[in-house]
Amino acid sequence: MSGGAPEPRLEESAPAPATLTAADARADLAELRSLLDEHFAYRHLRPVDLDALLREAEAALDTDRVQVVALARAADRILRAFGDGHSRIEGLQAAGDTFLPFLVQRTAGGHAAFLPSHTELVDALRPFVDAIDGVKLERWLEAARVRGTQGSATMQQREAERGLRDLGELRAAMNLPAAKHVTVTLRGAKDTRDVQLRVAARRPIYGAWPLTKTRLLDDNLGYLRLPAMLGDAEFLDGIDAAMQSFKRTKGRIVDVRGNGGGTRDALRRLAPYLLPANGTPVVGNVAAILRERDEPVTATALSDRGLFPADWEGWTDAHRTAITTFARSFQPSWKPPAGRFSPWHFLVLDRADNAQAFAYDQRVVVLIDRGCFSATDVFAAALGALPNVTLLGEPTSGGSGRARGYRLTKSAIRLQLSSMASYRPDGVLFEGNGVAPDILCEAQPEDLVGVTDTVLQRACELLR
């Protein structure tokens, strides 16, 4: 790489050689193609010209000795072209001393700059980034976007913002000179000003946000904060404890902003409180698993996601009725290639899943944003389909692919590929779409540093 950009590297724990012969690099690219053709659920989701991408990668790696990290970068670009947020090279990161010393996130009014500590804006009077090194922010965002996963519009925007941190690599890609300082043009309501900052020695981290806790709010409103989708007993029991303590509230807020996913246990523990009062089970997710060659798909192949086929012997009569009724109108937005996928599998939410659950008939608002992904996408879509639930905030990133890990033979590069196609209750595929809020509400710059919380305030206003 040129322009003084830091050399990316694989994590030290990865047992990979530093270099390969050109022949071994080509062998790994051929193996990558086989993995995509045989084990990747979204291989044919988009009209990606895989041949062209592989030719481009081979041409870029046409040297006597190929850096393994360069091969990993090339493979990562190929995977991200398919738009699946779960499918990527593992352990690939940038290394060096040229990182942006602050974080950037789009808010109402523009892209705000704030410190990684979330304690203050770079400039409280001029919160928005107008340019970096004299180049308009839009060009930087586009340079970062093309390096990320080409998924939903929300995912691309989020990855572009986060990709801005790799300042040295972006400078090289944009033919800008390396430097130990970065000049940022900040914009406010009245004026702009240039600020010169020293580049960071490490890539700054966004971290979990907002840093709030489950509690009772003013006006007798319950607030349940779920920063992650965990499956341990303590976390799940905490959901029950909160719901029981909020039993007589006149409204509830469930906050999953920034929740990147995990297990589906939280959904199955919380949903029974919010299901229709008549106790009828509800289908919350539909998926099909990619067949591994001609091997049969067992009824429990997706049991780790709570998904089972319609003929599974474990269903109750009420479950079967709910599935039959649901299936009559289910129309997938993308039809998986015939013969390559299993029959539909269903996630059925039932009050019987939680013996402590009671019917809560007051209004519920679920807060979502671009940080919601994977199991949190499923959570938002399933709850958002219930009649007394309103989704508020920003669209989620979109993804629910059940990733499986692989390793390329010659380089030992690790990667993961999605193994199932997963859908919202309305039939829309999660990949490339995510979940849209019923009410759009963007954060304000001050929300990023804990001074205010515009989205939570809006939720309280709705419930009041």
C-alpha positions in Angstrom: 0.0 0.0 0.0 1.2 3.6 -0.7 0.8 7.0 1.0 2.0 5.8 4.4 -1.1 3.8 5.2 -0.8 1.2 7.9 -0.5 -2.4 6.8 -3.5 -4.4 7.9 -2.9 -7.7 9.6 -4.6 -10.8 10.8 -5.2 -11.2 14.5 -2.2 -12.8 16.1 -4.2 -15.7 17.3 -4.8 -16.8 13.7 -2.3 -19.5 12.7 -1.6 -18.2 9.3 1.6 -17.9 7.3 2.8 -14.4 6.4 3.1 -15.1 2.7 2.0 -17.6 0.0 3.1 -18.6 -3.4 0.9 -17.2 -6.2 -0.2 -20.7 -7.0 -1.4 -21.2 -3.4 -3.2 -17.9 -3.4 -5.0 -18.9 -6.5 -5.9 -22.3 -4.9 -7.4 -20.5 -1.9 -9.5 -18.2 -4.2 -10.7 -21.3 -6.1 -11.6 -22.9 -2.7 -13.4 -19.7 -1.7 -15.5 -20.0 -4.9 -16.4 -23.6 -4.0 -17.4 -22.5 -0.5 -19.6 -19.8 -1.9 -21.3 -22.1 -4.5 -21.9 -25.0 -2.0 -22.3 -23.4 1.4 -23.5 -19.9 1.1 -27.2 -19.3 1.4 -27.1 -15.9 -0.3 -24.9 -16.9 -3.2 -27.8 -16.0 -5.7 -29.5 -13.3 -3.7 -27.9 -10.5 -5.9 -26.5 -10.5 -9.4 -22.9 -10.4 -8.2 -20.4 -11.2 -10.9 -18.3 -13.6 -8.9 -16.1 -14.4 -11.9 -15.1 -10.8 -12.4 -14.4 -10.3 -8.7 -12.1 -13.4 -8.6 -10.3 -12.3 -11.8 -9.8 -8.9 -10.2 -8.4 -10.4 -7.0 -6.1 -12.7 -8.9 -4.7 -9.8 -11.0 -4.1 -7.7 -7.8 -2.2 -10.7 -6.2 -0.1 -11.6 -9.3 3.3 -11.5 -7.6 5.9 -14.2 -6.7 5.0 -14.1 -3.0 1.5 -13.0 -1.9 0.9 -11.4 1.5 -1.7 -13.4 3.3 -3.3 -10.2 4.6 -3.6 -9.0 1.0 -5.4 -12.2 0.1 -7.6 -11.8 3.2 -8.5 -8.3 2.1 -9.4 -9.5 -1.4 -11.5 -12.3 -0.1 -13.3 -10.0 2.3 -14.2 -7.6 -0.5 -15.7 -10.5 -2.5 -17.8 -11.6 0.5 -19.0 -8.1 1.3 -20.2 -7.6 -2.3 -23.1 -10.1 -1.6 -24.6 -7.7 1.1 -24.8 -10.3 3.9 -23.6 -8.8 7.2 -22.8 -12.2 8.7 -20.5 -13.3 5.8 -17.0 -12.0 6.1 -13.3 -12.7 6.8 -12.7 -13.2 10.5 -9.9 -11.5 12.4 -9.1 -9.0 9.8 -8.2 -5.6 11.2 -6.1 -2.6 10.5 -2.9 -1.9 12.3 -0.8 1.3 12.5 -0.9 4.8 14.0 -3.2 6.7 11.6 -6.7 6.4 13.0 -9.3 9.1 13.3 -9.2 10.4 16.9 -13.0 10.8 17.2 -16.2 9.0 16.2 -18.8 10.0 13.6 -22.5 9.3 13.5 -25.3 10.7 11.5 -27.9 12.6 13.5 -30.7 15.0 12.7 -28.9 17.8 10.9 -25.7 16.0 9.8 -22.9 13.8 10.9 -21.8 14.6 14.4 -18.2 14.2 15.7 -17.8 13.1 19.3 -15.2 11.6 21.6 -14.9 7.8 21.9 -15.7 8.2 25.6 -19.2 9.5 24.7 -18.6 12.3 27.2 -18.5 15.3 24.8 -18.8 16.5 21.2 -15.6 17.6 19.5 -17.2 21.1 19.3 -20.5 21.6 21.1 -21.3 24.7 19.1 -20.3 23.2 15.8 -21.2 19.5 16.1 -21.3 18.5 12.4 -18.3 17.3 10.3 -18.2 19.2 7.0 -14.8 18.1 5.7 -11.7 16.1 6.6 -8.3 17.3 5.3 -10.1 19.8 3.1 -12.1 17.1 1.4 -15.9 17.1 1.7 -17.2 14.4 4.1 -19.4 12.9 1.4 -16.3 11.8 -0.5 -14.8 10.2 2.6 -18.1 8.4 3.4 -18.3 7.0 -0.1 -14.6 5.8 0.0 -15.4 4.0 3.3 -18.8 2.7 2.1 -17.4 0.7 -0.8 -15.1 -1.1 1.6 -18.0 -2.3 3.7 -20.8 -4.8 3.4 -23.2 -3.8 0.6 -26.3 -4.7 2.5 -29.3 -2.5 3.4 -29.0 1.2 3.0 -28.8 1.5 6.8 -26.0 -1.0 7.0 -24.0 0.7 4.3 -24.4 4.1 6.0 -23.4 2.6 9.4 -20.4 0.8 7.9 -19.3 4.0 6.1 -19.4 6.0 9.4 -17.4 3.4 11.2 -15.0 2.9 8.3 -14.0 6.6 8.6 -11.9 5.6 11.6 -9.3 3.9 9.3 -7.9 7.3 8.3 -4.6 6.1 7.0 -6.1 3.5 4.7 -8.7 5.9 3.4 -6.0 8.6 2.8 -4.1 6.0 0.7 -7.2 5.0 -1.2 -8.0 8.6 -2.0 -4.4 9.5 -2.9 -4.1 11.9 0.0 -0.8 12.3 1.8 -0.1 10.7 5.2 0.2 13.0 8.2 0.4 12.8 12.0 -2.4 15.3 12.2 -5.9 15.5 10.7 -7.8 18.8 9.9 -11.5 18.6 10.5 -13.9 21.3 9.3 -16.8 21.5 11.8 -20.1 23.2 11.1 -22.6 24.8 13.4 -25.8 26.9 13.0 -23.8 30.1 12.5 -20.3 29.3 11.2 -17.6 26.7 10.5 -14.1 26.3 11.8 -11.1 24.1 11.2 -9.7 22.0 14.0 -6.4 20.2 13.8 -6.1 17.0 15.9 -3.4 14.5 16.3 -4.2 11.1 14.7 -5.0 8.3 17.1 -2.6 5.4 17.7 -5.4 2.9 18.0 -8.8 2.5 16.3 -11.4 4.1 18.5 -14.3 2.0 19.6 -18.0 3.0 19.5 -19.0 0.7 22.3 -22.5 0.1 23.7 -24.8 3.1 23.7 -26.9 4.4 25.3 -25.6 3.5 28.7 -29.0 3.4 30.4 -30.5 0.9 32.8 -33.9 -0.8 33.3 -36.0 1.4 35.6 -39.4 3.0 36.3 -39.8 6.3 34.5 -41.9 9.3 35.4 -45.7 9.1 34.8 -45.6 5.4 35.7 -43.9 4.2 32.5 -41.7 1.0 32.6 -38.3 1.1 30.8 -36.6 -2.2 29.9 -33.1 -1.8 28.5 -31.6 -4.8 26.5 -28.1 -3.9 25.3 -27.4 -7.4 24.1 -29.3 -10.6 23.4 -28.0 -13.0 26.0 -29.2 -16.5 26.8 -28.0 -17.0 30.4 -30.5 -17.5 33.2 -29.5 -14.3 35.1 -30.2 -12.1 32.0 -33.5 -13.8 31.2 -34.7 -13.8 34.8 -34.0 -10.1 34.8 -36.5 -9.6 32.0 -39.1 -11.4 34.0 -38.3 -9.4 37.1 -38.6 -6.1 35.2 -41.9 -7.1 33.5 -43.4 -8.2 36.9 -42.3 -4.9 38.5 -43.9 -3.0 35.6 -47.2 -4.9 35.8 -49.3 -1.9 36.7 -47.6 0.6 34.5 -49.6 2.5 31.9 -47.1 1.9 29.2 -43.7 0.2 28.6 -40.6 1.0 26.6 -38.2 -1.7 25.4 -34.9 -0.3 24.3 -32.7 -2.4 22.0 -30.7 0.4 20.4 -27.2 -0.6 19.6 -28.0 -4.2 20.3 -26.0 -6.2 17.7 -27.7 -9.6 18.4 -27.0 -12.9 20.2 -29.6 -15.5 20.9 -33.4 -15.5 20.5 -34.0 -16.3 24.1 -34.9 -12.8 25.1 -37.6 -12.7 22.4 -39.1 -15.9 23.6 -39.0 -14.8 27.2 -40.5 -11.3 26.6 -43.0 -11.9 23.8 -45.5 -14.0 25.9 -46.3 -10.8 27.9 -47.2 -8.9 24.7 -49.1 -11.6 22.7 -52.8 -11.1 22.0 -55.0 -11.5 25.1 -56.8 -14.5 23.7 -53.5 -16.4 24.0 -53.3 -17.4 20.3 -49.7 -18.3 19.3 -48.0 -16.1 16.7 -45.4 -16.8 14.0 -42.5 -14.5 14.5 -40.0 -15.6 11.9 -39.7 -17.9 8.9 -36.5 -19.4 7.5 -35.1 -22.1 5.2 -31.7 -23.8 5.6 -29.4 -24.4 2.7 -29.0 -28.1 1.9 -25.5 -29.4 2.2 -25.3 -31.2 -1.2 -27.9 -34.0 -1.1 -27.9 -34.6 2.6 -31.3 -34.6 4.2 -32.4 -31.7 6.5 -33.6 -32.9 9.9 -36.5 -31.4 11.7 -34.1 -30.0 14.3 -31.6 -28.5 11.9 -32.6 -25.0 13.0 -33.6 -25.7 16.6 -30.8 -23.5 17.8 -32.9 -20.6 16.3 -36.2 -22.0 17.7 -37.3 -22.8 14.1 -39.0 -26.1 13.1 -40.8 -27.3 10.0 -44.6 -27.4 9.8 -44.7 -31.2 10.2 -42.5 -31.2 13.4 -44.0 -33.6 15.9 -43.3 -31.1 18.8 -46.0 -28.6 17.8 -49.3 -28.4 19.7 -52.6 -28.2 17.9 -52.6 -24.4 18.5 -49.2 -24.1 17.0 -50.2 -26.0 13.9 -53.3 -23.9 13.5 -51.2 -20.7 13.8 -48.7 -22.0 11.2 -51.4 -23.1 8.8 -53.2 -19.8 9.0 -49.9 -17.9 8.6 -48.7 -19.9 5.7 -51.8 -19.2 3.6 -50.7 -15.6 3.1 -46.9 -15.8 3.5 -45.2 -14.5 0.4 -41.4 -14.4 0.5 -39.8 -11.3 -1.1 -37.0 -13.5 -2.3 -37.6 -17.1 -3.4 -34.5 -19.3 -2.6 -33.3 -21.4 -5.6 -35.5 -24.5 -6.0 -34.0 -27.7 -4.6 -31.2 -26.0 -2.7 -33.1 -25.2 0.5 -35.2 -27.0 3.1 -39.0 -26.5 3.5 -40.0 -23.5 5.5 -39.2 -23.5 9.2 -41.2 -21.5 11.7 -40.6 -19.7 15.0 -43.8 -19.7 16.9 -44.2 -17.4 19.9 -46.6 -18.8 22.6 -47.6 -17.5 26.1 -46.8 -21.1 27.2 -43.1 -20.4 26.6 -43.0 -18.4 29.8 -45.0 -19.6 32.8 -44.6 -16.2 34.5 -46.0 -14.2 31.7 -49.3 -12.3 32.0 -51.2 -10.4 29.3 -50.0 -6.8 29.2 -52.6 -4.9 27.3 -51.1 -1.4 27.5 -49.2 0.2 24.7 -45.5 -0.8 24.2 -42.9 1.2 22.3 -39.7 -0.6 21.1 -36.7 1.6 20.4 -34.5 0.5 17.5 -31.6 2.0 15.5 -28.9 1.2 13.0 -27.0 -0.8 15.6 -29.7 -3.4 15.7 -28.6 -6.6 13.9 -29.1 -10.3 13.6 -31.2 -11.7 16.6 -32.2 -8.1 17.3 -33.6 -7.8 13.8 -35.7 -10.8 14.5 -36.7 -9.4 17.9 -37.8 -6.1 16.4 -39.7 -7.7 13.5 -41.6 -10.2 15.6 -42.6 -7.7 18.3 -43.4 -5.0 15.7 -46.0 -7.3 14.1 -48.0 -7.4 17.3 -51.0 -5.0 17.5 -50.1 -3.1 20.7 -46.4 -2.6 19.8 -44.9 0.5 18.1 -41.4 0.6 16.7 -39.7 4.0 17.1 -36.3 5.2 16.0 -34.2 4.4 12.9 -34.2 1.4 10.6 -32.2 -1.6 11.7 -29.2 -2.9 9.7 -30.8 -6.2 8.6 -29.4 -9.7 8.9 -30.3 -13.2 10.1 -28.2 -15.7 8.3 -27.0 -18.3 10.9 -23.3 -18.0 10.1 -21.0 -21.1 9.9 -17.2 -21.0 10.0 -14.7 -22.2 7.4 -10.9 -22.0 6.9 -9.1 -21.7 3.6 -6.5 -24.5 3.2 -3.3 -22.8 2.1 -3.5 -19.5 4.0 -5.5 -20.7 7.1 -7.7 -17.6 6.6 -10.9 -17.9 8.6 -14.3 -16.9 7.2 -18.0 -17.3 7.9 -20.9 -17.8 5.6 -24.6 -17.6 6.2 -26.4 -20.9 6.0 -30.1 -19.9 6.0 -32.5 -17.5 4.4 -34.5 -15.7 7.0 -37.7 -13.6 6.8 -39.8 -11.1 8.7 -43.4 -12.1 9.5 -44.5 -10.0 6.5 -42.3 -12.0 4.1 -39.5 -9.5 3.6 -36.0 -10.9 3.7 -33.9 -9.5 6.5 -30.7 -9.3 4.4 -30.8 -6.0 2.4 -33.8 -4.7 4.3 -33.7 -4.8 8.0 -36.7 -3.5 10.0 -38.2 0.0 9.5 -39.7 1.8 12.5 -43.4 2.8 12.6 -42.3 6.2 13.6 -38.9 7.6 12.4 -37.0 9.5 15.1 -33.4 10.5 14.6 -31.0 11.2 17.4 -29.7 14.7 18.1 -25.9 15.3 18.4 -26.3 15.9 22.2 -27.8 12.4 22.5 -24.5 10.8 21.5 -22.8 12.2 24.7 -25.6 11.6 27.2 -26.8 15.2 27.5 -30.2 14.3 26.1 -32.1 11.3 24.7 -34.5 12.5 22.0 -35.7 9.1 21.0 -36.6 8.0 24.6 -38.3 11.3 25.2 -40.4 10.8 22.1 -41.4 7.4 23.3 -42.5 8.8 26.6 -44.6 11.4 24.8 -46.3 8.7 22.8 -47.2 6.7 25.9 -48.4 9.7 27.9 
